[in-house]
Amino acid sequence: MVSYQEMSYTDLKAKLAELQAEYAAFQSRGQKLNMARGKPSPNQLDEALSMLSVLPDDQRPLDSSGEDTRNYGTIRGIPEARTLMGGILGVPAENVMVGNNASLNLMYDQVARAMLFGIAGCKPQSEQRNRRFLCPAPGYDRHFAISAAFGYQNIPIPMLEDGPDMDQVEQYISDPAVKGIWCVPKYSNPQGITYSEQVVRRFAALQPAAPDFRIYWDNAYAVHDLYPGSAETDHLLNLKTASDEAQNPDIWLMFASTSKISFAGGGISAIASSEANLAEIEAHISIQTIGPDKVNQLRHVRWLESLGGGAGLALPGLKRHMQNLAALLAPKFQAVDKILAQDLDGLGVASWTKPRGGYFISLEALPGTAKRTIALAKDAGVVLTEAGATWPSGNDPLDSNIRIAPSYPSLEELEQASQLLTICLRLAAIEQLLQERV
């Protein structure tokens, strides 16, 4: 196949007319498809429906310590939920505090506490000037929005094939104004990159100039493998283990939730860290609330135990459940990759990732064409994440990154949306190449 850059002006014009006709045909269908967010599909959510009836009506919902989960208290969460979330994150239960449905809420609150009260005896970060936050990019827009909302200057850090550019990270943390870094260490959003062992060990060994610097380790896709149990599964070195070995136990804060395991709006979440950090966090949370939704925590554990075969078998149940979800998700990722390859290979207009897990495919279009591609798709009925969203302040310096979220549409809808996306990509690329030749 001849790349567009090698085609003559006349041939490009002819190809443009051909694609415009295909695009008009899609527009005439009047479809409304959405690949903007990594929402679980209805079929995925249905896999957890049995959780709603797992607690017997004729028994008091007591946790393993005998506490009534309907009542106040238990700020750090019930013991079995702490064990479950610790298993997901790979840390002991004593290092875990379990909250309500959104880990994003826990991250927001942690930044807010740093601003209002300070960390590790340091003065509140709101009283410190020129605050900065490191943001591996492309990355998760909601992370960047939190630090921006609290007035930090977001500093983009390039993502390499094995994780963030650690040379830049190590350089920036010599500045005491740098207070944290956002990380999605396994199957990163949106590229699907898993940090290498070397990168994790460099994180664990960081010696920041600011004693109140923390690594915000959002392990959102810790158990979200597309091909579980196969050679196509990524493995992430545990940051707690690496930090303990580096004698740097307080630098990390881990986050996770069941938002893409059970119900996106009705899961449980967790923050994990050293005892020193958790004690500081608990002191503030105990003023904010008398306790989380412990009935929902118990419901999650009992449901997963039922899938695993009995009491104490929540983690085996989780493994079985994630295999079921992978069976729904993997064909969608494969369908997108197949259509991208069929329509774009050899044209020189795009490259894309082939993740082994997580929820996204990251596509790099020709510089200067992402916004145009997404606008064309929207006008034909397919909504994608806004161009630039994967960069701090929505400013993609190359206007090239497009985040694809295959999870929510049906397989048929996804194939149609992917076909339209490739038409829009090619249209935008040819328009730009023709303009450059005028």
C-alpha positions in Angstrom: 0.0 0.0 0.0 1.3 3.5 -1.0 1.5 6.0 1.9 -0.3 9.2 1.5 2.9 11.1 1.7 4.1 9.3 -1.4 0.9 10.0 -3.4 0.7 12.7 -6.0 -1.5 15.7 -5.6 -3.9 14.4 -8.2 -4.2 11.0 -6.5 -4.7 12.6 -3.1 -7.6 14.7 -4.5 -9.2 11.6 -6.0 -8.8 9.7 -2.7 -10.3 12.7 -0.8 -13.4 12.6 -3.0 -13.8 8.9 -2.5 -13.5 9.3 1.3 -15.9 12.2 1.3 -18.5 10.0 -0.3 -18.0 7.3 2.3 -18.2 9.9 5.0 -21.5 11.2 3.6 -22.9 7.7 3.6 -22.1 7.4 7.3 -23.6 10.7 8.1 -26.9 9.8 6.4 -27.4 6.9 8.8 -28.0 9.3 11.7 -26.2 7.1 14.2 -25.4 8.0 17.8 -22.4 6.1 19.1 -20.1 6.9 22.0 -16.5 5.9 22.5 -15.6 8.9 24.7 -15.4 7.3 28.2 -14.3 3.9 29.4 -17.7 3.0 30.8 -18.5 -0.7 31.5 -21.1 -2.0 29.0 -24.6 -3.2 30.2 -23.4 -6.8 29.7 -20.4 -6.2 32.0 -22.6 -4.7 34.7 -25.0 -7.6 34.3 -22.2 -10.0 35.4 -22.5 -8.4 38.9 -26.3 -8.5 39.3 -26.2 -11.3 41.7 -24.4 -9.1 44.2 -27.7 -7.2 44.9 -29.2 -10.3 46.5 -26.2 -11.9 48.1 -26.9 -10.7 51.7 -29.7 -12.9 53.2 -32.8 -11.1 54.4 -33.1 -13.1 57.6 -29.5 -12.5 58.9 -27.8 -9.5 60.4 -25.0 -8.3 58.0 -22.1 -8.8 60.4 -18.5 -8.6 59.3 -15.8 -11.1 60.3 -15.1 -9.3 63.6 -18.8 -9.5 64.5 -19.5 -5.8 63.9 -22.9 -4.8 62.4 -22.1 -3.2 59.1 -25.4 -1.3 59.2 -24.1 0.9 62.1 -21.6 3.7 62.5 -17.9 3.3 62.8 -15.0 1.3 61.3 -13.3 4.2 59.5 -10.8 2.1 57.8 -13.4 -0.3 56.5 -14.4 -3.9 57.4 -11.6 -6.4 57.8 -12.6 -8.6 54.8 -12.9 -5.6 52.5 -9.4 -4.4 53.5 -8.1 -7.9 52.7 -9.9 -7.9 49.3 -8.6 -4.5 48.3 -5.1 -5.3 49.7 -5.2 -8.4 47.4 -6.0 -6.3 44.4 -3.2 -3.8 45.2 -0.7 -6.4 46.5 -0.3 -5.0 50.0 -1.3 -6.3 53.5 -4.7 -5.5 54.8 -3.2 -3.3 57.5 -2.0 -0.9 54.9 -5.4 -0.4 53.4 -8.3 1.9 54.1 -11.6 1.1 52.2 -14.0 3.9 51.2 -17.1 4.3 49.1 -17.5 3.9 45.4 -14.9 6.3 43.8 -11.2 6.2 44.1 -11.1 9.5 42.3 -12.9 10.9 45.4 -10.1 9.5 47.6 -7.5 11.1 45.4 -9.3 14.5 45.4 -9.6 14.4 49.2 -5.9 13.5 49.6 -4.8 16.5 47.5 -7.3 18.7 49.5 -5.8 17.5 52.8 -2.3 18.3 51.6 -3.6 21.8 50.7 -5.5 22.5 53.9 -3.5 20.7 56.5 -0.1 19.7 55.0 1.6 16.3 54.9 4.1 14.8 57.4 4.3 17.9 59.5 4.9 20.3 56.6 2.9 23.5 56.4 -0.2 23.4 54.2 0.6 23.3 50.5 -1.9 26.2 50.0 0.7 28.3 51.9 3.6 27.2 49.7 4.2 29.2 46.5 4.6 27.9 42.9 3.2 24.4 43.7 3.8 21.9 40.9 2.5 18.5 40.0 4.1 16.1 37.6 1.7 14.6 34.9 2.9 11.7 32.7 1.3 12.4 29.3 -0.6 11.2 27.5 -2.5 10.5 30.7 -5.7 10.6 32.6 -7.5 13.9 32.3 -9.4 13.6 35.6 -6.0 13.4 37.4 -4.8 16.5 35.8 -8.1 18.3 36.6 -7.7 17.6 40.3 -4.2 19.2 40.6 -5.2 22.0 38.3 -8.4 22.7 40.4 -6.2 23.2 43.5 -3.9 25.6 41.7 -0.9 23.4 41.1 1.0 24.0 37.9 0.8 20.7 35.9 4.1 19.7 34.3 3.8 17.1 31.5 6.3 14.3 31.7 6.8 12.2 28.4 5.6 8.6 28.5 8.1 6.2 27.2 7.6 2.5 26.3 8.2 1.4 29.9 6.6 4.3 31.8 7.3 7.9 32.5 10.6 9.5 31.6 12.3 8.9 34.9 15.3 11.1 34.0 12.9 14.1 33.9 11.0 12.9 37.0 14.3 12.8 39.0 15.3 16.2 37.6 12.0 17.9 38.6 11.8 16.5 42.1 15.0 18.4 43.0 12.6 21.4 43.1 10.9 21.6 46.6 7.9 23.1 44.8 7.1 19.7 43.2 4.6 18.0 45.5 3.4 14.9 43.6 3.1 12.8 40.5 0.1 11.1 39.0 0.7 7.5 37.9 -1.5 4.8 36.3 1.2 2.1 36.5 -0.5 -0.9 34.9 -2.2 -0.6 31.5 -1.9 3.1 31.7 -4.7 5.4 30.6 -4.7 5.8 27.6 -1.7 3.9 26.2 -2.0 0.6 28.0 1.7 0.8 29.2 2.8 -1.2 32.3 5.7 0.4 34.1 8.9 -1.7 33.9 10.6 -3.1 37.0 13.4 -0.5 36.5 10.9 2.3 36.4 9.1 1.1 39.6 12.4 0.8 41.5 13.4 4.3 40.4 10.1 5.6 41.7 10.6 3.7 45.0 14.1 5.2 45.4 13.1 8.9 44.7 14.6 11.4 47.1 12.5 14.5 46.5 13.6 17.9 47.8 10.0 18.3 49.2 9.4 16.0 52.3 5.7 16.4 51.5 6.1 15.0 47.9 4.0 11.8 47.3 3.5 9.4 44.4 -0.2 9.1 43.6 -0.2 5.5 42.3 -3.6 4.9 40.8 -3.6 1.2 40.1 -7.0 1.3 38.5 -6.4 -1.6 36.2 -4.5 -3.9 38.5 -6.6 -6.9 37.7 -8.0 -5.8 34.3 -6.1 -8.2 32.0 -7.6 -8.8 28.6 -5.9 -12.2 28.3 -5.7 -13.5 32.0 -3.5 -16.4 32.7 -1.7 -16.2 29.3 1.7 -14.9 28.2 -0.2 -11.8 27.0 -0.5 -10.6 30.6 1.6 -7.8 32.0 3.2 -8.0 35.5 3.8 -4.9 37.6 6.5 -4.8 40.4 4.8 -3.9 43.7 5.7 -0.3 44.7 5.3 -1.0 48.4 7.8 -3.9 48.2 10.2 -1.8 46.2 9.8 1.2 48.5 10.4 -0.9 51.6 13.6 -2.3 50.0 14.7 1.3 49.3 13.9 2.2 52.9 11.5 4.8 51.6 8.2 3.6 53.1 6.2 6.8 53.2 6.6 8.1 49.6 3.7 6.2 48.1 -0.1 6.4 48.1 -2.0 3.6 46.2 -5.5 3.8 45.0 -7.9 1.4 43.4 -11.7 0.7 43.2 -14.1 -1.9 41.9 -15.7 0.6 39.6 -14.9 -1.5 36.5 -15.3 -4.8 38.4 -18.8 -4.6 39.9 -20.9 -1.5 39.4 -19.3 1.7 38.2 -21.6 3.8 40.4 -21.8 1.4 43.3 -18.5 -0.1 44.0 -15.9 0.2 46.7 -12.6 2.0 46.7 -9.3 2.0 48.6 -6.3 4.1 49.5 -3.3 2.2 50.7 0.0 3.5 52.2 2.3 3.2 55.2 0.9 3.3 58.7 2.3 6.8 59.2 0.4 8.1 56.2 -2.8 6.2 57.0 -2.8 7.5 60.6 -2.5 11.0 59.3 -5.3 10.4 56.8 -7.6 8.7 59.3 -7.2 11.7 61.7 -8.8 13.9 59.1 -11.4 11.5 57.8 -12.7 10.7 61.2 -13.8 14.3 61.4 -15.3 14.2 57.9 -17.4 11.0 58.4 -18.4 8.5 61.0 -17.7 5.7 58.5 -18.1 4.4 55.0 -20.9 2.3 53.5 -19.9 -1.0 55.2 -22.9 -2.9 54.0 -21.7 -2.4 50.4 -18.3 -3.5 51.4 -19.7 -6.7 52.9 -21.9 -7.2 49.9 -18.9 -7.1 47.6 -16.9 -9.6 49.7 -19.8 -12.0 50.0 -20.6 -11.8 46.3 -17.0 -12.6 45.3 -16.8 -15.4 47.9 -19.9 -16.9 46.3 -18.1 -16.9 42.9 -15.0 -18.4 44.5 -16.7 -21.2 46.3 -17.1 -20.1 49.9 -16.0 -18.0 52.9 -12.5 -16.5 52.6 -12.4 -17.1 48.8 -13.1 -13.6 47.6 -9.8 -13.4 45.6 -10.4 -16.6 43.7 -13.9 -15.4 43.0 -12.5 -12.1 41.7 -10.2 -14.0 39.4 -13.1 -15.9 37.9 -15.2 -12.8 37.5 -12.4 -10.9 35.8 -12.0 -13.8 33.4 -15.7 -13.4 32.5 -15.2 -9.7 32.0 -12.1 -10.2 29.8 -14.2 -12.6 27.6 -16.5 -9.7 26.9 -13.8 -7.0 26.5 -11.1 -8.7 24.5 -13.1 -9.2 21.3 -13.9 -5.5 21.3 -10.2 -4.5 21.5 -9.5 -7.1 18.8 -12.2 -5.7 16.6 -10.9 -2.1 16.8 -7.3 -3.2 16.1 -8.5 -5.3 13.1 -10.3 -2.4 11.5 -7.5 0.1 12.2 -5.1 -2.3 10.6 -7.3 -3.0 7.6 -7.9 0.7 6.9 -4.7 2.4 8.0 -1.7 0.1 7.7 0.8 1.4 5.3 -0.8 4.8 4.8 1.6 6.6 7.2 -1.3 8.5 8.9 -1.6 6.8 12.3 -0.1 4.4 14.8 -1.8 2.9 17.8 -1.2 0.7 20.9 -2.2 -2.9 21.3 -2.7 -3.1 25.1 -2.9 -6.4 27.0 -5.3 -4.9 29.5 -7.0 -1.8 30.8 -9.8 0.1 29.0 -8.2 2.2 26.2 -6.4 2.2 22.9 -4.1 5.2 22.3 -3.9 6.4 18.7 -1.4 8.9 17.4 -2.6 10.6 14.2 -0.6 12.9 12.0 0.4 16.0 14.0 -2.2 18.6 13.6 -5.1 16.3 12.7 -6.5 15.0 16.0 -9.0 17.9 16.5 -10.2 17.7 12.9 -10.6 13.9 13.1 -12.7 14.1 16.3 -14.8 16.9 14.9 -15.5 15.0 11.7 -16.5 11.9 13.8 -18.8 13.9 16.0 -20.6 15.4 13.0 -21.2 11.9 11.7 -22.6 10.6 15.0 -19.6 9.1 16.9 -18.4 10.9 20.1 -14.8 10.4 21.1 -12.8 11.9 24.0 -12.0 15.5 23.2 -8.7 16.1 21.5 -6.1 17.2 24.0 -7.9 15.7 26.9 -5.0 13.3 27.6 -2.6 16.3 28.2 -2.5 18.8 31.1 -4.8 21.8 30.4 -6.1 19.9 27.3 -3.1 21.1 25.4 -1.7 18.3 23.2 1.4 20.0 21.8 1.2 18.0 18.5 -2.6 17.7 18.3 -2.1 14.0 17.5 -3.4 11.9 20.4 -6.8 10.2 20.2 -8.1 8.0 23.1 -10.3 5.2 22.0 -12.6 3.5 24.6 -14.0 0.2 23.2 -15.8 -1.0 26.3 -19.3 0.5 26.2 -20.7 0.1 22.6 -21.9 -3.3 21.4 -19.5 -5.2 19.1 -21.6 -4.2 16.1 -21.7 -0.5 17.1 -18.0 -0.6 17.8 -17.1 -1.9 14.4 -19.2 0.8 12.8 -17.7 3.5 14.9 -14.1 2.3 14.2 -14.8 2.3 10.4 -16.0 5.8 10.6 -13.0 6.8 12.7 -10.6 5.5 10.1 -12.5 7.5 7.4 -12.2 10.6 9.5 -8.5 10.0 10.1 -7.8 9.6 6.4 -9.9 12.7 5.5 -8.1 14.9 8.0 -4.7 13.6 6.9 -5.3 14.2 3.2 -6.8 17.6 3.9 -3.6 18.6 5.7 -1.2 17.1 3.2 -3.1 18.9 0.3 -2.9 22.1 2.3 0.9 21.7 2.8 1.3 21.3 -1.0 -0.6 24.4 -2.0 
